[in-house]
């Protein structure tokens, strides 16, 4: 099946010179399918990295160090609102990591959460070729820019797929390596579950995923999720995530959780300081 899409893509690109000209919707869909294939293949065969994370949550700016392992990432909080942790907070972080290393139940939970997240990412990527219709917006900085809107013929059944399928927006595909460079989406209408009785996600919600090439991998360098809604009549739900990542450094692929914690204790170049005033959301 992949060979069919490759042949179709070659025919399209040979005839139209896709790198410099506007491409038709059918060709855009072929390109998206090829990009998703690459992403899913790489998703299961990626390297492992150490990096800093700057998160903005509920008015609080948090700075973390994270190391990836096959059992999931290990993260340590370093600063809050630009200041080093207090002695009490440092002891709390150390106690949390000690619990992770000493408790089989905690390790099992950690691995399960990581596995669930990985499978969720795969399911969302797999929606892109069929759940949306695409129109070309030209080339921008080496990326093919596409507008997308929901495909009315796509049967979205799960809550996860219904939320994503209700989005419209833009994506940027690296024209050389055929990887996802950026994905922006927004919800133009309220999304109801059970006729609004079970829940509703309010229109105006938006997200942004921005990625960069690091070595042979593509890593997330910016993530914004801003959604509001309610569940079961009156309970307000909110998903507010704003984070940046950088300072990517390769680590050995065979690290276990204990080795990752040991690495976190080693010196490394300081990540950029962060303050709430400097952390401004950009759409």
Secondary structure per residue as TSV (DSSP state, phi and psi in degrees):
chain	resnum	aa	ss	phi	psi
A	1	X	-	360.0	-41.6
A	2	X	H	-63.0	-36.9
A	3	X	H	-59.2	-36.6
A	4	X	H	-60.7	-46.3
A	5	X	H	-67.6	-34.2
A	6	X	H	-64.5	-44.6
A	7	X	H	-63.3	-44.9
A	8	X	H	-59.8	-43.4
A	9	X	H	-62.0	-43.0
A	10	X	H	-61.4	-42.2
A	11	X	H	-62.4	-45.0
A	12	X	H	-60.8	-49.5
A	13	X	H	-69.4	-34.7
A	14	X	H	-65.8	-37.8
A	15	X	H	-80.9	-29.3
A	16	X	H	-116.3	-12.0
A	17	X	-	62.5	63.8
A	18	X	T	-63.6	-21.0
A	19	X	T	-70.5	-18.2
A	20	X	T	-127.1	-8.5
A	21	X	S	-120.4	162.5
A	22	X	-	-66.4	139.3
A	23	X	-	-109.6	147.1
A	24	X	-	-74.2	164.3
A	25	X	H	-55.9	-39.6
A	26	X	H	-63.1	-39.7
A	27	X	H	-70.5	-36.5
A	28	X	H	-61.0	-40.5
A	29	X	H	-64.9	-37.5
A	30	X	H	-62.8	-44.2
A	31	X	H	-61.6	-43.6
A	32	X	H	-60.9	-42.1
A	33	X	H	-63.9	-40.2
A	34	X	H	-65.5	-41.5
A	35	X	H	-63.2	-44.5
A	36	X	H	-63.8	-39.9
A	37	X	H	-57.5	-47.4
A	38	X	H	-61.6	-42.7
A	39	X	H	-63.1	-44.3
A	40	X	H	-68.3	-36.4
A	41	X	H	-65.2	-45.7
A	42	X	H	-70.0	-27.0
A	43	X	H	-60.2	-32.3
A	44	X	T	-95.9	0.0
A	45	X	S	-138.9	47.2
A	46	X	-	-97.7	166.6
A	47	X	-	-82.6	-176.8
A	48	X	E	-123.0	143.0
A	49	X	E	-138.4	156.2
A	50	X	E	-114.7	140.6
A	51	X	E	-163.9	165.3
A	52	X	E	-95.7	152.8
A	53	X	E	-128.3	132.4
A	54	X	E	-112.5	115.9
A	55	X	E	-114.2	143.6
A	56	X	E	-119.7	109.2
A	57	X	E	-131.5	119.0
A	58	X	T	51.9	45.8
A	59	X	T	78.5	5.7
A	60	X	E	-116.4	133.1
A	61	X	E	-100.2	121.9
A	62	X	E	-119.5	137.9
A	63	X	E	-119.1	125.5
A	64	X	E	-129.5	158.6
A	65	X	E	-112.2	139.1
A	66	X	E	-136.2	140.4
A	67	X	E	-126.0	131.7
A	68	X	-	-87.2	140.6
A	69	X	-	-136.5	169.7
A	70	X	T	-66.6	-19.4
A	71	X	T	-95.6	8.0
A	72	X	-	113.6	163.5
A	73	X	-	-75.4	149.7
A	74	X	E	-112.6	126.5
A	75	X	E	-125.2	141.6
A	76	X	E	-130.0	129.4
A	77	X	E	-73.0	131.4
A	78	X	E	-109.6	-42.8
A	79	X	E	-142.8	152.9
A	80	X	E	-129.8	124.7
A	81	X	T	54.2	34.9
A	82	X	T	87.0	-3.2
A	83	X	E	-111.3	143.5
A	84	X	E	-59.5	156.5
A	85	X	-	-65.2	147.0
A	86	X	-	-68.3	166.7
A	87	X	H	-59.4	-40.7
A	88	X	H	-65.2	-43.8
A	89	X	H	-65.7	-36.9
A	90	X	H	-63.1	-41.6
A	91	X	H	-64.4	-37.3
A	92	X	H	-64.2	-40.8
A	93	X	H	-64.6	-43.3
A	94	X	H	-64.4	-39.2
A	95	X	H	-64.9	-38.7
A	96	X	H	-62.6	-44.8
A	97	X	H	-68.9	-37.4
A	98	X	H	-62.7	-40.7
A	99	X	H	-62.8	-40.4
A	100	X	H	-60.9	-42.3
A	101	X	H	-77.5	-24.6
A	102	X	H	-100.6	-13.0
A	103	X	-	-110.3	111.9
A	104	X	H	-58.2	-35.9
A	105	X	H	-65.9	-41.3
A	106	X	H	-66.8	-37.7
A	107	X	H	-65.3	-40.9
A	108	X	H	-63.5	-41.9
A	109	X	H	-63.0	-41.7
A	110	X	H	-61.0	-46.7
A	111	X	H	-64.7	-39.0
A	112	X	H	-65.1	-45.3
A	113	X	H	-60.6	-41.7
A	114	X	H	-63.8	-46.0
A	115	X	H	-61.9	-41.3
A	116	X	H	-62.0	-42.0
A	117	X	H	-63.9	-42.6
A	118	X	H	-63.1	-42.7
A	119	X	H	-68.1	-35.9
A	120	X	H	-63.8	-42.7
A	121	X	H	-60.2	-44.2
A	122	X	H	-61.3	-41.2
A	123	X	H	-65.4	-40.7
A	124	X	H	-67.1	-43.3
A	125	X	H	-60.3	-40.1
A	126	X	H	-65.3	-19.8
A	127	X	H	-73.3	-27.2
A	128	X	H	-56.5	-45.2
A	129	X	H	-65.2	-33.8
A	130	X	H	-110.1	-23.4
A	131	X	H	-82.0	-10.1
A	132	X	E	-135.1	159.2
A	133	X	E	-109.5	142.7
A	134	X	E	-122.8	143.5
A	135	X	E	-130.6	145.5
A	136	X	E	-80.2	139.1
A	137	X	E	-119.2	11.4
A	138	X	E	98.6	-177.7
A	139	X	E	-96.1	137.1
A	140	X	E	-137.8	113.3
A	141	X	T	52.2	44.9
A	142	X	T	81.3	7.1
A	143	X	E	-118.7	141.6
A	144	X	E	-81.8	119.9
A	145	X	E	-95.3	124.0
A	146	X	E	-123.5	138.3
A	147	X	E	-86.6	145.3
A	148	X	E	-133.7	152.1
A	149	X	E	-143.7	160.7
A	150	X	E	-61.4	138.4
A	151	X	-	-81.9	113.4
A	152	X	T	-64.7	-17.1
A	153	X	T	-90.6	-2.3
A	154	X	-	-84.3	128.2
A	155	X	-	-87.5	94.7
A	156	X	-	-88.0	116.5
A	157	X	-	-108.2	-45.6
A	158	X	S	-74.4	159.7
A	159	X	H	-59.0	-43.4
A	160	X	H	-58.3	-48.6
A	161	X	H	-71.4	-32.9
A	162	X	H	-65.4	-41.4
A	163	X	H	-63.5	-48.9
A	164	X	H	-67.4	-40.4
A	165	X	H	-66.6	-22.8
A	166	X	T	-77.4	-6.9
A	167	X	E	-83.7	150.5
A	168	X	E	-122.9	160.8
A	169	X	E	165.4	-145.8
A	170	X	E	-140.5	148.9
A	171	X	E	-138.0	150.8
A	172	X	E	-120.0	123.9
A	173	X	E	-112.4	127.0
A	174	X	E	-61.5	120.3
A	175	X	T	-71.5	-25.9
A	176	X	T	-86.5	-47.1
A	177	X	T	-99.9	-6.1
A	178	X	-	54.3	59.1
A	179	X	-	-132.2	158.1
A	180	X	E	-75.1	120.8
A	181	X	E	-99.2	-34.2
A	182	X	E	-159.3	144.7
A	183	X	E	-139.8	119.3
A	184	X	E	-117.4	134.6
A	185	X	E	-140.4	151.5
A	186	X	E	-145.0	151.3
A	187	X	E	-98.9	114.9
A	188	X	-	-89.0	-19.2
A	189	X	S	-134.8	155.3
A	190	X	-	-58.9	143.2
A	191	X	E	-114.9	115.0
A	192	X	E	-101.0	147.1
A	193	X	E	-122.2	127.5
A	194	X	T	61.3	47.3
A	195	X	T	57.1	27.4
A	196	X	T	88.3	-8.1
A	197	X	T	-74.4	-44.0
A	198	X	S	-77.5	-28.7
A	199	X	E	171.2	165.6
A	200	X	E	-151.3	136.6
A	201	X	E	-106.0	127.4
A	202	X	-	-81.2	143.8
A	203	X	T	-61.7	156.3
A	204	X	T	98.7	-12.7
A	205	X	-	-66.4	151.4
A	206	X	E	-151.2	161.9
A	207	X	E	-145.0	160.5
A	208	X	E	-145.4	131.3
A	209	X	E	-122.3	121.1
A	210	X	E	-124.3	132.8
A	211	X	E	-127.3	161.2
A	212	X	E	-140.2	152.4
A	213	X	E	-83.4	128.9
A	214	X	E	-129.1	109.5
A	215	X	T	60.5	-126.9
A	216	X	T	-94.7	3.8
A	217	X	E	-109.6	164.4
A	218	X	E	-116.2	122.6
A	219	X	E	-119.3	150.1
A	220	X	E	-71.9	125.7
A	221	X	E	-111.6	-12.0
A	222	X	E	-152.7	133.7
A	223	X	E	-139.8	126.0
A	224	X	E	-128.6	127.0
A	225	X	E	-134.5	121.4
A	226	X	E	-137.2	94.2
A	227	X	E	-130.3	142.5
A	228	X	E	-131.0	149.5
A	229	X	E	-173.9	-164.4
A	230	X	E	-145.9	154.9
A	231	X	E	-133.0	144.3
A	232	X	T	49.3	62.8
A	233	X	T	77.3	-65.0
A	234	X	T	-127.4	-13.2
A	235	X	E	-72.3	118.9
A	236	X	E	-77.5	133.8
A	237	X	E	-120.4	145.6
A	238	X	E	-146.0	140.1
A	239	X	E	-124.9	105.5
A	240	X	E	-122.5	110.0
A	241	X	E	-131.4	130.8
A	242	X	E	-143.3	112.3
A	243	X	E	-146.5	151.6
A	244	X	E	-126.9	149.5
A	245	X	E	-132.8	149.1
A	246	X	E	-170.9	-176.3
A	247	X	E	67.6	36.6
A	248	X	E	-65.4	126.6
A	249	X	E	-132.2	128.3
A	250	X	E	-66.9	142.7
A	251	X	E	-127.0	160.3
A	252	X	-	-58.9	144.2
A	253	X	T	-74.6	-17.6
A	254	X	T	-95.1	15.7
A	255	X	-	-63.5	139.2
A	256	X	-	-98.1	178.8
A	257	X	H	-61.7	-41.4
A	258	X	H	-64.8	-40.7
A	259	X	H	-65.9	-36.2
A	260	X	H	-64.8	-40.2
A	261	X	H	-63.9	-40.1
A	262	X	H	-61.7	-40.7
A	263	X	H	-63.7	-37.0
A	264	X	H	-61.9	-26.6
A	265	X	T	-81.6	-9.8
A	266	X	S	-83.9	153.0
A	267	X	-	-67.4	147.7
A	268	X	-	-155.4	162.2
A	269	X	-	-55.4	137.8
A	270	X	-	-65.7	140.3
A	271	X	-	-80.1	161.9
A	272	X	-	-59.8	141.1
A	273	X	-	-71.4	149.4
A	274	X	-	-131.5	137.4
A	275	X	-	-130.5	154.5
A	276	X	G	-57.1	-37.4
A	277	X	G	-66.7	-28.8
A	278	X	G	-86.0	-14.3
A	279	X	-	-94.2	89.9
A	280	X	-	-109.7	129.1
A	281	X	-	-72.9	137.6
A	282	X	-	-127.5	130.1
A	283	X	-	-100.8	360.0
